[in-house]
Amino acid sequence: MHTPQNRFPLELIPEIIAHPENYRVQSIVPYTRYNDEASFPIILKKTLDSAQSVVFLELSATGTRSRDVILEIVAVRCSVIFEKDELISIDALLHQYEAPHFPIPSYVTRQTGLTNQMLGARTFNVSDVKDIFADDPVVISTRGTAYRDVFEKRFSSLSGLRWVNSTIDIPWGKLNSRLDSKENLALNCSRLGYFFNYANVLETALSNVWFFHYVSGAVKAVADALLYEEYLVWAVGASFEVKDELKFSGYRWDRDKKCWYKHVKTLAEVEEEKVYLSSKCADSKLIQVEVIGTRKNK
């Protein structure tokens, strides 16, 4: 976990003492010391109150549109009390790998360090994964629903879980003046004086757990995020001739449904898009609106 590249430069101590104004010290996120060998559960606060389950999930995937598969999964199951803003225990850790049936792209190897040779013939233990996600936990991830499609493709029996994007669904700037709601987990940890290896999904998941425990109001904000809804507007019946205009207007092509769609965040935007599409589609009655809540298609 601590490589020669990120070791503390002890040889600079005389210079730091002489000019402390030129330096600042950061500590590694404390929870990154937990790993596959750690003993769980880890009790953070003793309580007799009824708790709810959340799972902090991070993935390494191939990232290719046609063959996007999961290579590594880290799921940290925790118990929380939303109304009291408390993360009370870290209950279990799942960390597994699975080899794809095709060469891992070089850019994925550069980012994750994973190779076909390293993964060999490994495969996920689906039963273990199901156990981590038992009793309908809230899924919290730094990439949120961006991970959901590839996750549900691999573990179809776990579709329909509630997902929260910890980077954009939580108002970090309002919870702590030192944080920025537009920054990722690594940068916000840095603002608090801590660091971790963002390319390592195990460290990312454990750091996210620590972040929610450390920042007051974060656990309660998850409950608020569960009420949030967004929308997909589907341009059903749009003619081929308007594809360039749709693309310019922010629409994307869904290969499976063979239809253009746009992601919007308010009902007012939905109505604007329906008016816009009325002249682009063969029949405005065919235009579809899909509600995207924390449970997909619910």
C-alpha positions as CSV (number, residue, x, y, z in Angstrom):
1,M,0.0,0.0,0.0
2,H,2.9,2.3,0.7
3,T,5.2,2.2,-2.3
4,P,8.6,3.9,-2.6
5,Q,7.0,6.5,-4.9
6,N,4.8,7.8,-2.1
7,R,7.0,7.4,0.9
8,F,7.6,10.4,3.1
9,P,10.9,12.2,2.0
10,L,12.7,12.0,5.3
11,E,15.7,13.7,3.8
12,L,13.7,16.9,3.5
13,I,13.1,17.2,7.3
14,P,15.9,19.8,7.8
15,E,14.5,21.9,5.0
16,I,10.9,21.5,6.4
17,I,12.1,22.6,9.8
18,A,13.9,25.6,8.3
19,H,11.0,26.7,6.1
20,P,7.8,25.1,7.3
21,E,5.7,27.7,5.5
22,N,6.7,26.0,2.2
23,Y,5.3,22.6,3.1
24,R,2.2,20.9,4.3
25,V,1.7,17.4,5.7
26,Q,-1.0,14.9,4.6
27,S,-1.9,11.7,6.3
28,I,-3.1,8.5,4.5
29,V,-6.9,7.9,5.0
30,P,-7.0,5.8,8.2
31,Y,-9.5,3.2,6.9
32,T,-7.1,2.2,4.0
33,R,-5.3,0.0,6.6
34,Y,-8.2,-2.4,6.4
35,N,-7.9,-5.0,3.7
36,D,-8.8,-8.6,2.8
37,E,-7.1,-9.8,6.0
38,A,-9.0,-7.4,8.4
39,S,-11.3,-8.9,11.0
40,F,-14.9,-7.7,10.6
41,P,-17.2,-6.4,11.9
42,I,-15.5,-3.2,13.1
43,I,-17.7,-1.4,15.6
44,L,-17.4,2.4,15.3
45,K,-20.2,3.2,17.7
46,K,-22.1,1.0,20.1
47,T,-25.9,1.5,20.0
48,L,-29.1,-0.4,20.6
49,D,-30.9,1.5,17.8
50,S,-32.1,-0.3,14.7
51,A,-29.7,0.3,11.8
52,Q,-29.9,0.1,8.0
53,S,-27.4,-1.4,5.6
54,V,-25.4,0.4,3.0
55,V,-22.7,-1.0,0.6
56,F,-19.9,1.2,-0.6
57,L,-19.1,-0.2,-4.1
58,E,-16.2,0.4,-6.4
59,L,-15.4,-1.5,-9.7
60,S,-12.6,-1.9,-12.2
61,A,-14.0,-2.5,-15.6
62,T,-12.8,-2.8,-19.2
63,G,-14.6,0.4,-20.2
64,T,-15.3,-0.7,-23.8
65,R,-18.8,0.0,-25.0
66,S,-19.3,-3.3,-26.8
67,R,-17.6,-5.5,-24.1
68,D,-17.7,-3.6,-20.8
69,V,-17.2,-6.2,-18.1
70,I,-16.1,-6.0,-14.5
71,L,-12.6,-7.1,-13.7
72,E,-12.5,-6.3,-10.0
73,I,-15.2,-5.6,-7.4
74,V,-14.9,-4.1,-3.9
75,A,-18.0,-4.0,-1.7
76,V,-17.8,-2.7,1.9
77,R,-21.0,-3.4,3.8
78,C,-21.8,-1.0,6.7
79,S,-24.5,-0.2,9.1
80,V,-25.9,3.3,9.4
81,I,-28.7,5.2,11.2
82,F,-29.8,7.8,8.7
83,E,-31.9,9.9,11.0
84,K,-29.0,10.2,13.5
85,D,-26.3,10.8,10.8
86,E,-24.3,7.8,12.2
87,L,-22.2,5.2,10.5
88,I,-22.0,2.7,13.3
89,S,-20.0,-0.3,11.9
90,I,-18.1,-1.8,9.0
91,D,-19.6,-5.2,8.8
92,A,-18.0,-7.0,5.9
93,L,-15.6,-6.6,2.9
94,L,-15.8,-8.4,-0.4
95,H,-12.9,-8.1,-2.8
96,Q,-12.8,-10.3,-5.9
97,Y,-11.5,-10.5,-9.4
98,E,-12.7,-12.0,-12.7
99,A,-10.8,-12.6,-15.9
100,P,-12.4,-11.4,-19.1
101,H,-12.6,-13.6,-22.2
102,F,-10.6,-11.1,-24.3
103,P,-7.4,-9.1,-23.9
104,I,-7.6,-6.3,-21.3
105,P,-7.1,-2.9,-23.0
106,S,-3.7,-1.4,-22.4
107,Y,-5.2,1.8,-21.0
108,V,-7.1,-0.2,-18.4
109,T,-3.9,-2.0,-17.4
110,R,-2.1,1.4,-17.1
111,Q,-4.9,2.7,-14.8
112,T,-5.5,-0.4,-12.7
113,G,-2.4,-2.5,-13.0
114,L,-4.6,-5.5,-13.9
115,T,-3.5,-7.9,-16.6
116,N,-4.9,-11.1,-18.2
117,Q,-1.9,-13.0,-16.7
118,M,-2.6,-11.6,-13.2
119,L,-6.3,-12.5,-13.3
120,G,-5.7,-16.0,-14.8
121,A,-8.9,-17.9,-14.7
122,R,-10.5,-16.1,-11.7
123,T,-14.2,-15.7,-11.5
124,F,-16.6,-14.0,-9.1
125,N,-18.3,-16.0,-6.4
126,V,-21.8,-14.9,-7.1
127,S,-23.1,-16.3,-3.9
128,D,-20.6,-14.1,-1.9
129,V,-21.7,-11.1,-3.8
130,K,-25.4,-11.8,-3.2
131,D,-24.6,-12.1,0.6
132,I,-23.0,-8.7,0.7
133,F,-26.1,-7.1,-0.9
134,A,-28.6,-9.0,1.2
135,D,-31.6,-7.1,2.7
136,D,-31.8,-4.4,0.1
137,P,-28.9,-2.1,1.1
138,V,-28.4,1.4,-0.4
139,V,-25.4,1.2,-2.9
140,I,-23.0,4.2,-2.5
141,S,-20.3,4.7,-5.1
142,T,-18.0,7.4,-6.4
143,R,-19.5,6.8,-9.8
144,G,-23.0,5.9,-8.8
145,T,-25.4,4.9,-11.6
146,A,-22.5,5.0,-14.1
147,Y,-21.6,1.7,-12.6
148,R,-25.1,0.3,-12.4
149,D,-25.5,-1.0,-15.9
150,V,-22.3,-3.0,-16.0
151,F,-23.0,-4.3,-12.4
152,E,-26.6,-5.4,-13.2
153,K,-25.4,-7.0,-16.5
154,R,-23.0,-9.2,-14.5
155,F,-25.3,-9.7,-11.5
156,S,-28.8,-9.6,-12.9
157,S,-30.4,-10.9,-9.7
158,L,-29.3,-7.7,-8.0
159,S,-31.1,-5.3,-10.3
160,G,-33.4,-2.8,-8.6
161,L,-31.2,-1.7,-5.8
162,R,-31.1,1.9,-4.7
163,W,-28.0,3.7,-5.9
164,V,-26.4,7.0,-4.8
165,N,-23.5,8.8,-6.5
166,S,-21.4,9.9,-3.6
167,T,-19.6,12.5,-5.7
168,I,-22.5,14.5,-7.1
169,D,-25.6,13.5,-5.0
170,I,-24.2,14.7,-1.7
171,P,-23.8,18.5,-1.2
172,W,-20.3,18.3,0.3
173,G,-19.8,22.1,0.0
174,K,-22.8,22.7,2.2
175,L,-21.7,20.1,4.8
176,N,-18.2,21.4,5.2
177,S,-16.8,24.7,4.1
178,R,-13.4,23.1,3.3
179,L,-15.0,20.8,0.7
180,D,-16.2,21.4,-2.9
181,S,-19.2,19.7,-4.3
182,K,-17.7,19.7,-7.8
183,E,-14.6,17.8,-6.8
184,N,-14.0,14.1,-6.6
185,L,-13.3,12.1,-3.5
186,A,-9.5,12.2,-3.8
187,L,-9.5,16.0,-4.1
188,N,-11.9,16.5,-1.2
189,C,-9.9,14.2,1.0
190,S,-6.8,16.3,0.1
191,R,-8.7,19.4,1.3
192,L,-9.1,17.7,4.7
193,G,-5.4,16.8,4.8
194,Y,-5.7,13.1,3.8
195,F,-4.7,11.1,0.7
196,F,-5.2,7.6,-0.8
197,N,-4.5,5.9,-4.1
198,Y,-7.4,6.8,-6.3
199,A,-6.5,4.2,-8.9
200,N,-6.8,1.5,-6.3
201,V,-10.5,0.5,-6.0
202,L,-10.0,-1.1,-2.6
203,E,-8.5,2.1,-1.2
204,T,-11.2,4.2,-2.9
205,A,-14.1,2.2,-1.4
206,L,-12.5,2.3,2.1
207,S,-11.7,6.0,1.8
208,N,-15.3,6.7,0.9
209,V,-16.5,4.8,4.0
210,W,-14.1,7.0,6.1
211,F,-15.2,10.2,4.4
212,F,-18.9,9.5,5.2
213,H,-17.9,8.8,8.8
214,Y,-15.7,11.8,9.1
215,V,-17.9,14.5,7.5
216,S,-20.8,15.5,9.6
217,G,-24.1,15.3,7.8
218,A,-23.0,13.0,5.1
219,V,-24.9,9.9,6.2
220,K,-28.1,11.8,6.6
221,A,-27.6,13.3,3.2
222,V,-27.8,9.9,1.7
223,A,-31.4,9.6,2.9
224,D,-32.1,12.9,1.2
225,A,-30.5,11.7,-2.0
226,L,-32.7,8.7,-2.1
227,L,-35.7,11.0,-2.8
228,Y,-34.1,12.5,-5.8
229,E,-35.3,11.8,-9.4
230,E,-34.0,12.5,-12.8
231,Y,-35.4,11.7,-16.3
232,L,-34.6,10.2,-19.6
233,V,-36.5,11.6,-22.6
234,W,-36.6,9.1,-25.5
235,A,-37.0,10.5,-29.0
236,V,-39.1,7.6,-30.3
237,G,-39.9,7.9,-34.0
238,A,-37.2,10.6,-34.7
239,S,-36.2,10.5,-38.4
240,F,-32.7,9.6,-39.5
241,E,-32.4,13.1,-41.1
242,V,-32.4,14.9,-37.7
243,K,-29.7,12.7,-36.0
244,D,-27.0,15.3,-36.3
245,E,-29.3,18.0,-34.8
246,L,-30.3,15.7,-32.0
247,K,-26.7,14.9,-31.2
248,F,-25.8,18.6,-31.2
249,S,-28.7,19.2,-28.8
250,G,-27.3,16.7,-26.3
251,Y,-29.0,13.5,-27.3
252,R,-27.2,10.2,-27.2
253,W,-27.8,7.0,-29.2
254,D,-28.8,3.8,-27.3
255,R,-27.5,0.9,-29.3
256,D,-29.8,-1.7,-27.7
257,K,-33.0,0.3,-28.0
258,K,-31.9,1.9,-31.3
259,C,-33.3,5.3,-30.2
260,W,-32.0,8.7,-29.2
261,Y,-32.3,9.9,-25.6
262,K,-31.4,12.8,-23.4
263,H,-30.8,12.9,-19.6
264,V,-32.5,15.9,-17.9
265,K,-32.9,16.8,-14.3
266,T,-36.2,18.6,-13.9
267,L,-39.8,18.2,-15.1
268,A,-39.5,21.7,-16.6
269,E,-36.7,20.4,-18.8
270,V,-38.8,17.3,-19.7
271,E,-41.5,19.6,-21.0
272,E,-39.0,21.7,-23.0
273,E,-37.6,18.6,-24.7
274,K,-41.1,17.2,-25.5
275,V,-41.9,20.5,-27.3
276,Y,-38.5,20.4,-29.1
277,L,-39.1,16.8,-30.2
278,S,-42.6,17.4,-31.4
279,S,-41.2,18.5,-34.7
280,K,-38.5,15.9,-34.9
281,C,-40.5,12.7,-34.3
282,A,-43.1,11.2,-36.6
283,D,-45.7,11.3,-33.8
284,S,-45.3,13.3,-30.6
285,K,-47.4,10.8,-28.7
286,L,-44.6,8.3,-29.1
287,I,-42.1,10.4,-27.1
288,Q,-41.3,8.5,-23.9
289,V,-40.2,9.8,-20.5
290,E,-38.4,7.4,-18.2
291,V,-38.1,8.3,-14.5
292,I,-34.6,7.5,-13.1
293,G,-34.7,7.4,-9.3
294,T,-32.3,5.7,-7.0
295,R,-34.1,2.5,-8.1
296,K,-33.8,2.1,-11.8
297,N,-37.1,2.1,-13.7
298,K,-39.0,2.5,-10.4
